[in-house]
Amino acid sequence: PVPAAAPVRFAAGAIIAGRYRLVALLGKGGMGEVYRAEDLILDQPVALKFLPAGADDEARLSQFHNELRVARQVSHKNVCRLYDLGEAGGHRFLTMEYIDGEPLASLLRRIGRLPHDKAVQIARQLCAAVAAAHERGVIHRDLKPANVMIDGEGDVRVTDFGIATARSDTAEFVGTPQYMAPEQVKGQPADHRADLFAFGVVLYEMLTGKSPFSRPSGV
């Protein structure tokens, strides 16, 4: 949930590109702002992801294009679908499947560790989603609870392929440190094993309700 005091760039009810009516801000971060919207042509809910305000440089635009290109390579029921890239009033945005649910990160904060059966269910679906990406040569590189949605049926949807990449020997420091494999932290080339490392951290959090890297107070 977004705090009430968080500034909202677009007001509810705003019409984007003559097609999408914004309903509410779903979340925001360094990778952009995501709004729930209604597709007025197809009469169905969608999510619109905008670049952060002022972040319209070539590097960010390239990252946006990469997210769409890479995510569209992975077609799986446990992966959030991305549709297209749009622009309105100088604002670039991605249209994607709207998932009526809750981020795994929020769920863990709310209830702590998950019941064993539920953790196993989520873990299996996460494995299926990651395997589907790897079969297409795609490495997510930022697998974490914040990028895992649990939909209204209790099923997993992996989101945010913004820094995903095809397998390569390119070395780059990207990701969220708490979930990064040692080679990522060192800025060394990473392959599919980086996603497996992140999966292990997520699984630990689901089963224990805490990070495997947390330290006792005062240490």
Backbone hydrogen bonds in HBPLUS format (Angstrom, degrees):
<---DONOR---> <-ACCEPTOR-->    atom                        ^
c    i                          cat <-CA-CA->   ^        H-A-AA   ^      H-
h    n   atom  resd res      DA  || num        DHA   H-A  angle D-A-AA Bond
n    s   type  num  typ     dist DA aas  dist angle  dist       angle   num
A0006-ALA N   A0003-PRO O   3.04 MM   3  5.43 160.8  2.08 113.2 119.4     1
A0014-ALA N   A0011-ALA O   3.11 MM   3  5.75 159.7  2.16 139.0 140.1     2
A0013-GLY N   A0022-LEU O   2.72 MM   9  5.14 165.4  1.74 140.2 145.5     3
A0022-LEU N   A0014-ALA O   2.87 MM   8  5.43 165.7  1.89 160.4 162.8     4
A0016-ILE N   A0020-TYR O   2.70 MM   4  5.00 164.0  1.72 150.0 155.1     5
A0019-ARG N   A0016-ILE O   2.99 MM   3  5.97 170.6  2.00 129.6 131.7     6
A0020-TYR N   A0016-ILE O   2.99 MM   4  5.00 178.9  1.99 150.1 149.8     7
A0040-LEU N   A0019-ARG O   2.84 MM  21  5.40 166.8  1.86 168.1 168.8     8
A0021-ARG N   A0038-GLU O   3.00 MM  17  5.12 158.7  2.05 143.0 146.3     9
A0038-GLU N   A0021-ARG O   2.85 MM  17  5.12 151.0  1.93 136.9 145.9    10
A0023-VAL N   A0036-ARG O   2.78 MM  13  5.39 173.8  1.78 148.4 146.3    11
A0036-ARG N   A0024-ALA O   2.82 MM  12  5.39 161.8  1.85 164.9 169.1    12
A0026-LEU N   A0034-VAL O   2.71 MM   8  5.48 157.3  1.76 148.8 155.9    13
A0027-GLY N   A0034-VAL O   3.32 MM   7  5.40 148.4  2.42 143.9 144.3    14
A0034-VAL N   A0027-GLY O   2.86 MM   7  5.40 173.1  1.86 162.3 163.4    15
A0029-GLY N   A0032-GLY O   2.95 MM   3  5.46 145.3  2.07 143.9 155.0    16
A0032-GLY N   A0029-GLY O   3.14 MM   3  5.46 158.0  2.19 109.2 115.9    17
A0033-GLU N   A0050-PHE O   2.92 MM  17  5.15 150.2  2.01 138.2 147.9    18
A0050-PHE N   A0033-GLU O   2.73 MM  17  5.15 158.6  1.77 158.9 160.1    19
A0035-TYR N   A0048-LEU O   2.82 MM  13  5.21 160.2  1.85 150.0 155.6    20
A0048-LEU N   A0035-TYR O   2.86 MM  13  5.21 159.5  1.90 149.1 156.0    21
A0037-ALA N   A0046-VAL O   2.89 MM   9  5.34 159.0  1.94 158.2 153.7    22
A0046-VAL N   A0037-ALA O   2.88 MM   9  5.34 162.6  1.91 146.6 149.1    23
A0039-ASP N   A0044-GLN O   2.84 MM   5  5.36 173.4  1.85 156.9 157.6    24
A0043-ASP N   A0039-ASP O   2.69 MM   4  5.27 125.2  1.98 141.9 155.8    25
A0047-ALA N   A0096-MET O   2.91 MM  49  5.18 164.4  1.93 149.0 149.5    26
A0096-MET N   A0047-ALA O   2.87 MM  49  5.18 154.0  1.94 156.0 160.6    27
A0049-LYS N   A0094-LEU O   2.88 MM  45  5.03 160.3  1.92 144.0 150.7    28
A0094-LEU N   A0049-LYS O   2.83 MM  45  5.03 151.3  1.91 136.5 144.9    29
A0055-ALA N   A0052-PRO O   2.93 MM   3  5.33 161.3  1.96 137.7 138.8    30
A0061-LEU N   A0057-ASP O   3.01 MM   4  6.28 165.0  2.04 158.0 162.9    31
A0062-SER N   A0058-GLU O   2.84 MM   4  5.93 153.3  1.91 145.1 152.6    32
A0063-GLN N   A0059-ALA O   3.01 MM   4  6.26 146.9  2.13 140.4 149.3    33
A0064-PHE N   A0060-ARG O   2.93 MM   4  6.24 151.1  2.01 148.1 155.9    34
A0065-HIS N   A0061-LEU O   2.95 MM   4  6.25 163.1  1.98 151.4 155.2    35
A0066-ASN N   A0062-SER O   2.88 MM   4  6.07 151.4  1.96 142.0 150.7    36
A0067-GLU N   A0063-GLN O   2.91 MM   4  6.17 152.4  1.98 145.5 152.1    37
A0068-LEU N   A0064-PHE O   3.18 MM   4  6.54 161.3  2.22 152.6 156.1    38
A0069-ARG N   A0065-HIS O   2.92 MM   4  6.10 169.8  1.93 154.2 157.6    39
A0070-VAL N   A0066-ASN O   2.83 MM   4  5.84 170.8  1.84 155.5 158.3    40
A0071-ALA N   A0067-GLU O   2.95 MM   4  5.82 161.5  1.98 142.6 148.6    41
A0072-ARG N   A0068-LEU O   3.10 MM   4  6.04 152.2  2.18 144.0 150.5    42
A0073-GLN N   A0070-VAL O   2.99 MM   3  5.37 151.2  2.08 108.2 117.4    43
A0074-VAL N   A0071-ALA O   3.12 MM   3  5.50 152.3  2.20 107.7 115.5    44
A0079-VAL N   A0076-HIS O   3.06 MM   3  5.36 159.0  2.11 120.8 120.1    45
A0158-VAL N   A0078-ASN O   2.79 MM  80  6.19 160.9  1.83 139.1 140.1    46
A0080-CYS N   A0158-VAL O   2.93 MM  78  5.79 173.0  1.94 147.7 150.0    47
A0097-GLU N   A0081-ARG O   2.82 MM  16  5.33 167.4  1.84 163.8 163.7    48
A0083-TYR N   A0095-THR O   2.77 MM  12  5.42 166.8  1.79 149.2 151.8    49
A0095-THR N   A0084-ASP O   2.91 MM  11  5.40 165.0  1.94 152.2 155.6    50
A0086-GLY N   A0093-PHE O   2.74 MM   7  5.25 172.4  1.74 162.8 164.6    51
A0093-PHE N   A0086-GLY O   2.91 MM   7  5.25 159.4  1.95 142.7 142.8    52
A0088-ALA N   A0091-HIS O   2.95 MM   3  5.21 151.2  2.04 138.3 146.9    53
A0091-HIS N   A0088-ALA O   2.95 MM   3  5.21 162.8  1.98 113.8 119.2    54
A0102-GLU N   A0150-ILE O   2.97 MM  48  5.33 154.4  2.03 140.7 145.8    55
A0150-ILE N   A0102-GLU O   2.81 MM  48  5.33 160.7  1.84 142.1 148.4    56
A0106-SER N   A0103-PRO O   3.05 MM   3  5.31 120.0  2.43 102.7 116.3    57
A0107-LEU N   A0103-PRO O   3.07 MM   4  6.44 159.0  2.12 152.3 158.6    58
A0104-LEU N   A0148-VAL O   2.70 MM  44  5.56 160.4  1.73 174.4 178.4    59
A0108-LEU N   A0104-LEU O   2.90 MM   4  6.13 158.9  1.94 154.3 158.7    60
A0105-ALA N   A0145-PRO O   3.19 MM  40  4.46 140.0  2.36 104.2  98.3    61
A0109-ARG N   A0105-ALA O   3.06 MM   4  6.30 152.8  2.13 143.3 150.8    62
A0110-ARG N   A0106-SER O   2.96 MM   4  6.11 147.8  2.07 144.3 153.3    63
A0111-ILE N   A0107-LEU O   2.96 MM   4  6.17 159.7  2.00 154.7 158.5    64
A0112-GLY N   A0108-LEU O   2.75 MM   4  4.69 137.4  1.93 127.5 135.6    65
A0114-LEU N   A0206-MET O   2.75 MM  92  5.46 161.0  1.79 156.4 163.0    66
A0118-LYS N   A0115-PRO O   3.06 MM   3  5.39 115.4  2.50 106.6 121.8    67
A0119-ALA N   A0115-PRO O   2.93 MM   4  6.17 163.3  1.96 163.4 169.0    68
A0120-VAL N   A0116-HIS O   2.96 MM   4  6.20 157.9  2.01 153.9 159.7    69
A0121-GLN N   A0117-ASP O   3.00 MM   4  6.24 155.4  2.07 144.3 151.1    70
A0122-ILE N   A0118-LYS O   2.98 MM   4  6.23 168.7  1.99 155.9 157.6    71
A0123-ALA N   A0119-ALA O   2.87 MM   4  5.99 159.3  1.91 146.3 153.0    72
A0124-ARG N   A0120-VAL O   2.94 MM   4  6.11 159.9  1.98 150.3 154.7    73
A0125-GLN N   A0121-GLN O   3.14 MM   4  6.42 158.9  2.19 148.2 153.7    74
A0126-LEU N   A0122-ILE O   2.82 MM   4  6.03 153.4  1.89 152.3 160.5    75
A0127-CYS N   A0123-ALA O   2.91 MM   4  6.13 158.7  1.96 148.8 154.4    76
A0128-ALA N   A0124-ARG O   3.01 MM   4  6.29 152.9  2.08 142.3 149.6    77
A0129-ALA N   A0125-GLN O   2.96 MM   4  6.21 157.1  2.02 146.9 152.4    78
A0130-VAL N   A0126-LEU O   2.90 MM   4  6.13 170.1  1.91 158.2 160.6    79
A0131-ALA N   A0127-CYS O   2.82 MM   4  5.90 158.1  1.87 147.9 154.8    80
A0132-ALA N   A0128-ALA O   3.01 MM   4  6.16 151.8  2.09 141.8 148.9    81
A0133-ALA N   A0129-ALA O   3.11 MM   4  6.46 151.9  2.20 145.3 152.6    82
A0134-HIS N   A0130-VAL O   2.89 MM   4  6.17 164.2  1.91 154.3 158.6    83
A0135-GLU N   A0131-ALA O   2.87 MM   4  6.03 149.4  1.96 147.5 155.6    84
A0136-ARG N   A0133-ALA O   3.00 MM   3  5.28 138.1  2.18 102.6 114.6    85
A0138-VAL N   A0133-ALA O   2.85 MM   5  4.99 162.0  1.88 143.3 138.3    86
A0137-GLY N   A0134-HIS O   2.90 MM   3  4.78 158.9  1.94 104.0 108.9    87
A0167-ARG N   A0137-GLY O   3.13 MM  30  5.88 134.1  2.35 146.5 155.0    88
A0139-ILE N   A0165-THR O   2.76 MM  26  5.40 170.2  1.77 164.2 167.3    89
A0165-THR N   A0139-ILE O   2.97 MM  26  5.40 152.9  2.04 147.4 155.5    90
A0147-ASN N   A0144-LYS O   2.89 MM   3  5.47 149.9  1.98 119.4 128.4    91
A0148-VAL N   A0145-PRO O   3.19 MM   3  5.13 161.2  2.23 109.0 109.1    92
A0159-THR N   A0147-ASN O   2.89 MM  12  5.13 171.2  1.90 152.1 152.0    93
A0149-MET N   A0157-ARG O   2.86 MM   8  5.02 167.5  1.88 153.2 149.0    94
A0157-ARG N   A0149-MET O   2.81 MM   8  5.02 138.0  1.99 148.9 153.2    95
A0151-ASP N   A0155-ASP O   2.84 MM   4  5.43 157.5  1.89 158.5 159.0    96
A0154-GLY N   A0151-ASP O   2.83 MM   3  5.24 162.3  1.86 118.2 123.3    97
A0164-ALA N   A0161-PHE O   3.09 MM   3  4.92 160.7  2.13 102.6 108.3    98
A0179-TYR N   A0176-THR O   2.77 MM   3  5.66 158.8  1.82 139.3 145.1    99
A0180-MET N   A0177-PRO O   3.19 MM   3  4.99 164.0  2.22 103.0 108.0   100
A0184-GLN N   A0181-ALA O   2.88 MM   3  5.30 127.6  2.16 110.7 124.9   101
A0185-VAL N   A0181-ALA O   3.11 MM   4  6.48 159.3  2.15 157.6 163.9   102
A0186-LYS N   A0182-PRO O   3.05 MM   4  6.29 147.9  2.15 146.3 154.9   103
A0188-GLN N   A0183-GLU O   2.76 MM   5  5.05 150.1  1.84 170.8 164.5   104
A0187-GLY N   A0184-GLN O   2.89 MM   3  4.97 155.4  1.95 104.6 112.5   105
A0194-ALA N   A0191-ASP O   3.01 MM   3  5.92 163.1  2.03 128.3 132.2   106
A0195-ASP N   A0192-HIS O   3.11 MM   3  5.52 128.7  2.38 106.5 117.8   107
A0196-LEU N   A0192-HIS O   3.35 MM   4  6.78 149.1  2.45 141.5 150.2   108
A0197-PHE N   A0193-ARG O   2.95 MM   4  6.22 148.8  2.05 144.4 152.0   109
A0198-ALA N   A0194-ALA O   3.09 MM   4  6.37 163.0  2.12 146.2 150.1   110
A0199-PHE N   A0195-ASP O   2.85 MM   4  6.07 152.7  1.93 144.4 152.5   111
A0200-GLY N   A0196-LEU O   3.02 MM   4  6.27 151.3  2.11 141.9 148.7   112
A0201-VAL N   A0197-PHE O   3.15 MM   4  6.57 149.2  2.25 147.3 155.3   113
A0202-VAL N   A0198-ALA O   2.97 MM   4  6.30 162.2  2.01 154.3 158.9   114
A0203-LEU N   A0199-PHE O   2.85 MM   4  6.07 161.9  1.88 154.6 159.7   115
A0204-TYR N   A0200-GLY O   3.00 MM   4  6.17 157.1  2.05 143.6 149.5   116
A0205-GLU N   A0201-VAL O   3.04 MM   4  6.33 157.3  2.10 148.5 154.3   117
A0206-MET N   A0202-VAL O   2.94 MM   4  6.25 154.2  2.01 150.7 158.0   118
A0207-LEU N   A0203-LEU O   3.07 MM   4  6.29 153.7  2.14 150.4 156.7   119
A0208-THR N   A0204-TYR O   2.91 MM   4  5.97 141.7  2.06 148.6 158.8   120
A0209-GLY N   A0205-GLU O   2.71 MM   4  4.85 146.5  1.82 130.9 139.3   121
A0214-SER N   A0211-SER O   3.40 MM   3  5.40 173.1  2.40 106.5 107.4   122
A0219-VAL N   A0216-PRO O   3.10 MM   3  5.73 155.7  2.16 144.5 143.1   123
